[in-house]
Amino acid sequence: MLNRRKYIMLLLLSLQLLIIGIWVMRIISGQVVYIDQMTRGLVQQLADTNVYTFFRWLTELGSSTFLTPFTIITSLLLWWAFRDWLPALVFGLGTLSGHGVNILMKQLVERERPSILVAANAEGYSFPSGHAMIPMVCYGLLAYFLAKKLTSSKAAITVQFSLALLIFLIGISRYVINVHYLTDVFAGFVFGFIFLAGLIYLYEWLQEVRGRSRS
């Protein structure tokens, strides 16, 4: 049953990457992806509304201004909570390297934003969304490590669900405030999830290696 679930997950992820690959080819060739054409009208309707104001505030939780000190402080707290430097290192360097990978991807695709908003860290290239990708890594790792420390499975599920919802809302905020296309956000989620899964696998592998070396 578990192998079947992994197979289905891998199949869905491969399909998503194929779709993103098609989007990238269209973007590089100067075309506007059809789904982005369809969803432009909704953004215009939300401008200057309470919904826009809410997401304009929420988007700051994915900005470098907030995430940089948050990552440093959280890394130190994880070191203290686990009495181990490895969770802090994976969390801190993982979030930082996720940011670097996102910048590299943007430089490769070179997609212009639908609009520039410097006050919301919305300048430079657009694809994939850093506010979708980096919070996926940062808050995703936080959910993973917090779940390891919580003794109640109900509390762990609540924390994971809350942080997953936060990741989703931060990513979508970039579409709502019109500084990213919807495809930018979707791609950011997918790449962020892949990067997150890789970091968790790396952490568990290093823990296993450390355990064997101590025995």
Buried (B, 14 or more C-beta within 10 A) or exposed (E): EEEEEEEEEEEEBEEBBEBBEEBBEBBEEEEEBEEBEEBEEEBEEBEEEEEBEEBBEBBBBBBEEBBEEBBBEBBEBBBEBBEEEBBBBBBBEBBBEBBEBBEEBBEEBEBEBBEEBEEBBBEEBBBBBBBBBBBBBBBBBBBBBBBEEBEEEEEBEEBBEEBBEBBBBBBBBBBBBBBBBBBBBBBBBBBBBBBBEEBBEEBEEEBEEEEEEEE
